[in-house]
Amino acid sequence: MKTLIVYATKYGATKQIAEQLAEYLGGADLVDVGKGETASLTEYDCVVLGSPLTAGSIRKEVKAFAQQHAGELGGKRLGLFVSGCRATRKIRISSRTFPRSF
């Protein structure tokens, strides 16, 4: 299974998580949409979206990528992760955070 990890980061923590996840998965391609990087999803079986969570929302670049590719993402195995939350604080990922279309 070929995996793509799409993320955006402000201070680098989300990038570190994406890199660790890629290593854990035995190698995955990384795309930093925060830096304007892009990728075609056709060659991937699984896509993971990652973003810091600020004031209850993901970064606009990740949200735009998810909205732009919603149709393609709906047909793939999809993983989501957020960073920047305290471990003791319960978070609820709502439809505001990631689009409902997938």
URTALIN-V823457 format. One record per backbone hydrogen bond with DSSP energy under -0.5 kcal/mol. NH is the residue of the N-H (numbers start at 1). CO is the residue of the C=O. If there is no record, write none. Layout:
nh=NH co=CO
nh=NH co=CO
This chain:
nh=4 co=46
nh=5 co=29
nh=6 co=4
nh=6 co=48
nh=7 co=31
nh=8 co=50
nh=16 co=12
nh=17 co=13
nh=18 co=14
nh=19 co=15
nh=20 co=16
nh=21 co=17
nh=22 co=18
nh=23 co=19
nh=24 co=20
nh=25 co=21
nh=26 co=23
nh=27 co=22
nh=29 co=3
nh=31 co=5
nh=33 co=7
nh=33 co=31
nh=34 co=7
nh=35 co=32
nh=36 co=33
nh=37 co=32
nh=44 co=41
nh=45 co=2
nh=46 co=2
nh=47 co=77
nh=48 co=4
nh=49 co=79
nh=50 co=6
nh=51 co=81
nh=52 co=8
nh=53 co=83
nh=54 co=52
nh=54 co=57
nh=57 co=54
nh=62 co=59
nh=63 co=59
nh=64 co=60
nh=65 co=61
nh=66 co=62
nh=67 co=63
nh=68 co=64
nh=69 co=65
nh=70 co=67
nh=73 co=69
nh=74 co=70
nh=75 co=72
nh=76 co=73
nh=77 co=45
nh=79 co=47
nh=81 co=49
nh=83 co=51
nh=89 co=86
nh=90 co=88
nh=94 co=92
nh=97 co=94
nh=98 co=94
nh=102 co=99
